Amino acid sequence: MVEFLVTKGNLVVRNGEPLIVVDGEEKALSKSEFILWTSLNWKILNKESLEKEFDRRMKKYGIDSEMSFEQTLYRLKTRGLVASKSDYLAADALYNLLKDLYVVPLGAVSAFKKAMIFGFMLIDGVPIDKCREAMADFDLKGIEKQIVCFSKRLKVSGAELIRISDKGLWDIKSEEDIVPLAYEEHEDIDSLGNYARFSKDKTKVLEAIVNLYLKKQIVFE
């Protein structure tokens, strides 16, 4: 089985303390939770890769773990700050992960934010040529731009974005219109996820969502 994990929410700092904002709620983090969450943030990893990165950062910053990796990960999952899904094939595991998550745009990337991201990438050991390549890739086009523009207006899941792309419904103005226009008769969010798995636009929409996340343009809720 292949399992993929991803963070939910957005990191903010209040009075010097790191908090994760998810669905409008601010949640505090313990030291080990903060290290694990930030080890996964802006990445999509399997558990083995995440544990290696977690251990590396704990040693790098000299933090004594009050909880094991497994305990910390379980706590973040139960608090709704990490999502994970699995399947026999990597492509299916990725689809299972993204289909039910809601895409939340972070807005335009300012020059200051680009500089901060560039710095964090260097600190994390990303080669400088890869940092420059990433910084040059923030101008959105095509399906990526459509997803961001649409998600700024309406809160939609990965499966809903696939169906919206399939039917060319990018001009929907209200969340109340998503179900009557995008869903088939008798479909709910679970059955939509099952049918969207076979959509003609599934691959390009999933690739766009992953690219937007890796470019730090969106978070998941």
C-alpha positions, 0 to 999 in steps of 0.5 A: 500500500502507498500512503501520502500525507499533506498538511491542512491549514496555514501557519501564522504567528501570534505573540511569538507563538506558531498557530495553524489556522484551519477552517477559521480556527486557530490551533496551537502546536507543541514543539514536536507537532510544530516540527512535524507539521513544518516538515510536511508543509508544502510537500506531499510525502509518504510516512517513511520520508516524513519520519526521516525529515522529522528526525533530521529536524529534531536533531538539527534543532536539538529538540527532545521529543516529548512524543514519538513520531507516531504519537505526534502524527496521530495527534495532528491527524486527529486534530485535523492538521494533517490528512492522509490517504492510501491505496495500492497505486501511488496515483490512486493514493494521491487522488484519494488524498486530494479529492475530499480536501478543499483548495484555499488560495493564499493570494498573490505572492509579493516580492517580500514573500518570494524572498522569504520563500527563497530563503526558507528553501535555501535553509532546507537545503534546496539547491540554489538553481532549483530555488531560482527555478521555483521563483520564476514559476509563480506566474499562473496560466491555464488550468492553474490560473482557473483553479485559483480564480475560481477558488477565491470565489467559492470553496470547492474540493478536489473532486468538485474541481475535476467535475467543474473542469469536465463540464466547463463550469468555471463561471459558477458564481454561487456555492448554492449552484455547485450541487445543481450544476456540477453534481449528477442526480442522486450524487453526493460528495462521496459518490462524486469522488468515485465518479470523478476518479474516471474523469477525462480531466482528472489528471490535469486538474490533480497535476494543477492542484499539486503544482499550486500547492508546491508553489505555495499558492494554495493550502488545504482544508 
